[in-house]
Amino acid sequence: MANIVDIKGIGPASARSIAESGFDTVEKIAAATPAELATAPGIGEARAAKLIAAAQALLEGSSEPAAEAQATPETGGEGKPAKEKSDKKGKKPPKKKSEKKKKKKKKKKK
């Protein structure tokens, strides 16, 4: 039998909060509505819907919930591909403050 920490998106802290709210099995989470699961501290309705889908997928034997319900770093948490960060117009990333200070000191010495 699967434990609620086996549900994608639930770690130890979330598991504790969810279990203390009465959702202590994968089956209870899978059968809940987003509004019901959102009564757990720290769980909003959007996240609850994703967790419910992940719990249902786990019960069905799939390790992956439906794409529209997934929240992963690769999808930016919205089920869509995340936008890659890039510097604008090929510019170099800004220098760290310590590098700027070093350059100022060199200029003053000259």
N, C-alpha and C positions, 0 to 999 in steps of 0.2 A: 504494500500500500504506500502511495506517495505521501510525502510530507509537504506542508504548504511552502516550505523553502525550496522545494523542487519546481515551483511555478516560476517561470521566467519573469523577472521583474520584482521578485520578493526576496529580500535579504533577511538576515536575523532580526534587525530592528523593526522592519515592516511586519514580519511574521508575528512578532510579539504583540504589536499594536492591533493587528487584524484578529489574532486569536483571542486577545482580551475583549474584543468587541463581539465575540460569539462565533466567528468564522474560523474554527480551528481544524477544519478538514478541507481537502481539495474539493470534495463533493459539495460542501456548503458554499464555498466560494463560487464554484461553477454554476450553482443553482440561484445565486443571489442576483439581484438587479443592481445596476450601478449606483442607484440612490441608496440602497440598503448597505452595500459595501462601503460607500463613501461616509458612513457614520463612524468608521474607524478613524481615529486621529491620524492626520497626515496623509489621508487618502482622499483625493478629489474624485468627482464623477468621471472625468476623462480617464484618469489612471485606473479607476475601478473597472471601467469597461474593458480596458486592455488586460487587466489581471484576470477578469472573468473569462475572456476569450482564451487566455493562456492556460487557465485551469481546465477549461473545456477541452482544449487541444491535448493537454496532458492526460486527461481521462480517456480520450479517444485513441491514445497511443502515439500521437504526433508530438514531436518535441517543439514544433513551431506553430504558433497561432496564425490565424489568417493575416495576410499582409496588412490589411487596413487596421488591424488591432495591435500590431507590433510597435513597440517603442524601444529602439536600440540606438546606440550612438551613430550607427551607419545611416539610420533613417532620420536622424535629427529628432527622434521622439514623436514624430507625427505620421509615420508610415510612408513618408515620402523620402526620396534620396536627399541626404544632407548636402547643402551647398558647400563647396570646398572654399576654404579661405585662401585668398590670394592677394598679393600686394597689387595696388592699382598701378596700371601703366608701367609695369616692370620696375617700379622703384624699389630700392632696397628697404627692408624694414627699418623702423626708427632705431637709433642707437640707444644703448642703455645709458642712464644718467652717469654712471661711473666713467664710461668712455668719453662722454662729453666733457666731464671735469678734467680728465687727463689731457685732453686736447687743449683746453683753456690754459692749463698750467704750462704746457709746452710753449704756447704762444707768448705767455708772459715772460718766460725765461729768455726768449729770443730778443 
